[in-house]
């Protein structure tokens, strides 16, 4: 009797539930800088300096990663930031 090994093929990319996600805020021509700082403080709990640093990064580089962590919380932050009319993206943090 000949026994052939069983091989399992991966047909889909397996994504761990714990894969971190990034919340990215994009620059836009609409929102004033002090408004963006206020939203970062209110939604993300940043202090004045951290909120200003991220606002400047958005303004100068076109984007800033404002949070990284589990998907559910990332989606919640992204939803809140979009509610405040900030252009926001979610992407996996590979």
C-alpha positions in Angstrom: 0.0 0.0 0.0 1.4 3.4 -1.1 0.5 6.4 1.0 0.7 9.8 -0.7 1.3 12.9 1.5 -1.7 15.2 1.7 -0.9 18.8 0.8 -3.0 21.7 1.6 -3.1 24.6 -0.9 -3.8 28.1 0.3 -6.4 29.6 -1.9 -6.9 32.9 0.0 -4.6 35.1 1.9 -5.0 34.3 5.5 -5.3 37.4 7.6 -5.0 37.2 11.4 -7.7 38.9 13.5 -4.9 40.7 15.4 -3.3 42.3 12.3 -2.8 45.9 13.1 -4.6 48.6 11.1 -3.6 52.2 10.5 -5.9 55.2 10.6 -4.6 57.8 8.1 -5.8 61.4 7.8 -5.3 63.0 4.4 -4.8 66.7 3.6 -7.8 68.6 2.2 -8.2 72.2 1.1 -11.3 72.7 3.2 -10.6 72.3 6.9 -8.6 74.9 8.8 -5.5 73.9 10.8 -7.0 74.8 14.2 -10.1 72.8 13.4 -8.0 69.7 12.6 -6.1 70.1 15.9 -9.4 70.4 17.8 -10.8 67.2 16.1 -7.6 65.2 16.9 -7.8 66.3 20.5 -11.5 65.5 20.8 -11.6 62.2 18.9 -8.1 60.7 19.6 -7.4 62.3 23.0 -4.2 64.0 21.8 -2.7 66.8 23.8 -2.1 70.1 22.1 1.5 69.4 21.0 0.7 65.9 19.6 -2.4 67.1 17.8 -0.4 70.1 16.3 2.4 67.7 15.2 0.0 65.4 13.3 -1.9 68.4 11.8 1.5 69.7 10.5 2.4 66.3 9.1 -1.0 66.2 7.3 -0.5 69.7 5.9 3.2 69.3 4.8 3.2 65.6 3.8 -0.4 65.2 2.6 -1.1 62.5 5.2 -0.4 61.3 8.8 -0.9 58.0 10.5 -2.8 59.1 13.6 -3.5 55.7 15.1 -2.5 52.0 14.7 -4.0 49.0 16.4 -6.8 46.5 16.2 -9.3 46.7 13.3 -12.4 47.4 15.3 -11.0 50.4 17.1 -9.4 51.6 13.9 -12.7 51.5 12.2 -14.3 53.4 15.1 -11.7 56.2 15.0 -12.0 56.4 11.2 -15.8 56.7 11.4 -15.5 59.4 14.0 -12.9 61.4 12.1 -15.0 61.1 8.9 -18.0 62.3 10.9 -16.0 65.4 11.7 -15.4 65.8 7.9 -11.7 64.8 7.9 -10.6 62.7 4.9 -9.6 59.4 6.5 -8.3 56.0 5.2 -7.8 52.6 6.9 -5.1 50.3 5.8 -3.4 47.2 7.1 -0.2 47.8 8.9 2.0 45.1 7.4 
